[in-house]
C-alpha cells in the first residue's frame, strides 16, 4: 500500500473503464457517498478517499501550514490520481471538495473530463456585488463557538447544516463524522474554507461543470450556483433540486441520487 493510499484511506470499487472520483466536504468522510456508490460500481471504477483532517485520517499527518489553503487539498487529489495512474476521471466534489477539484483541474486539466459540483461556493463571505451568505461577524461567532465547546457546537451545527428533521439519521450521521474530527483541526479547516475566495480563478476552470444545489442550504445561497455558472471558464449547467440542506446526497438520496446519476452519465449539450 502506498503512502498516499494509506493516508487518505483510498478505496477502489467497481470495474468500469471510466473512473469516477468522489470527494467529500467539511465534517464528513467518504461514508457520505454510501447512497450513491451502489449505483455506480456496475458501470464505473469508483475511487473514494478521505480529505486530510477528516476524523478517519491520522491527525499526525495534518500539516496546518499545507492545509491553510485549498491548494494543499488539490495537490493531495492529484497525488491520489498519480499513485493510481488515473489518466482521466469524472470528479464529483461535495462542498469544499468541489472547489478543490476545480483547483486541481486548473493545474492538470487533462485529468478531468468533467466536474460535478454539489453545494459548491467560491466564497462564503458577502462582498460588494456578491452574496455569499455570511458576514465576517457570523464567521467569527462560528469560530468562537467551535473553540469554546466543540461538542456542543457540533450538536447545534449538524441539524442546521443537514436541514429537515433534527432527529434524522442524516443529522446523526453528520454529527458523528463532525465530532470525529480533532477540534483544533476542525477549527483550522473551517477557517480555511470559510475565509477562502476562489472567484478570481473560476475563469481558468475549463472542464465542463455540472453545478447541483439544494433549493435551501444554510451554507450556500441558491444565487451562488448562478454566479458559478456565469463565471466558470468552460461549459456549465445548473440544476437546483427540491432538497433541503448542505448534504443532500446524505439527507435526501431519493431526490438527489437520480439527479447525480444523470449528470454523471450525460454530458452538457451545447
Buried (B, 14 or more C-beta within 10 A) or exposed (E): EEEBBEBBBBBBBBEEEBBBBBBBBBBBBBBBBEBBBEBBBEBBBBBBBBBBBBBBBEEEEBEEEBBBEBBBBBBBBBBBBEBBEBEEBBBBBBBBBBBBBBBBBBBEBEBBBBBBBBBBBBBBBBEEEBBBBBEEEBBEEBBEBBEEEBEEBBBEBBBEBBBBEEEBEBBEBBBBBBBBBBBBBBBBBBBBBBBBEBBEBBEBBBBBBBBBBBEBBBBBBBEBBBBBBEBBBBBBBBEBBEBBBBBBBBBBBEBBBEBBBEBBEEBEEE
